[in-house]
Amino acid sequence: MFAQLSRRARLTLGVLAAVLLLGAGTAIGYLIPTLRAPGNDSVDAGFARDMSVHHAQAVEMGMWAYRLGTTDQIRNLGYDIAASQQWQIGQMQAWLTEWHLSPTSDSRAMSWMPEGQNTLQPDGRMPGMASDAELTKLKSSTGKDFDTLWCQLMLRHHLGGIHMAEAAAQKAQSQEVRDAAEKIRVSQSYDISQLTEMLKDLGAQPLSS
């Protein structure tokens, strides 16, 4: 029957078939990444959400150091932390958008990590995060007192963040997330060495917890 069709009809059917195949291929191309994307309860999603919150506090503290720090070293480190972690927040939120996931979750913080909730502070704060009272004290401090408390709080903050980054670097589904988590671990380890030296110069010790 196909042979009895006119040349124009055969050409039309051929074009239509090609369009249908192209559409099917495009649909599959969109569908496969979606099917492979990390799910709502994945390590990847939990890390992106929790680390965004964790980073947001570091960005705030970093900008305070940039404005209120008494040395170029503290001001420069504060700015670098704020800029780099704000960029990382954007990256993590872009992942969630790409995966068609909400930027927030009803799950408790750190639930994506094995035994992660056991690391939460009594009031539910993630590891290393400063309390509201500590942030108020920091913002009202001046001079050497500000420098010392900022270094102490940021050092503790980074130690908590590294704990989270190490888990994501090992257990995340996406290679992109694993690579980014490892970069966070490395950069914050470098910051920790600087903060430790700054505290020595200030004649102060890290916070005990």
Sequence and secondary structure as in RCSB ss.txt:
>XXXX:A:sequence
MFAQLSRRARLTLGVLAAVLLLGAGTAIGYLIPTLRAPGNDSVDAGFARDMSVHHAQAVEMGMWAYRLGTTDQIR
NLGYDIAASQQWQIGQMQAWLTEWHLSPTSDSRAMSWMPEGQNTLQPDGRMPGMASDAELTKLKSSTGKDFDTLW
CQLMLRHHLGGIHMAEAAAQKAQSQEVRDAAEKIRVSQSYDISQLTEMLKDLGAQPLSS
>XXXX:A:secstr
 GGGS HHHHHHHHHHHHHHHHHHHHHHHHHHHHHHS  TTSHHHHHHHHHHHHHHHHHHHHHHHHHH SSHHHH
HHHHHHHHHHHHHHHHHHHHHHHTT  SS SS TTTTSTTGGGGS TTS  TT   HHHHHHHHH  HHHHHHHH
HHHHHHHHHHHHHHHHHHHHH SSHHHHHHHHHHHHHHHHHHHHHHHHHHHHT      
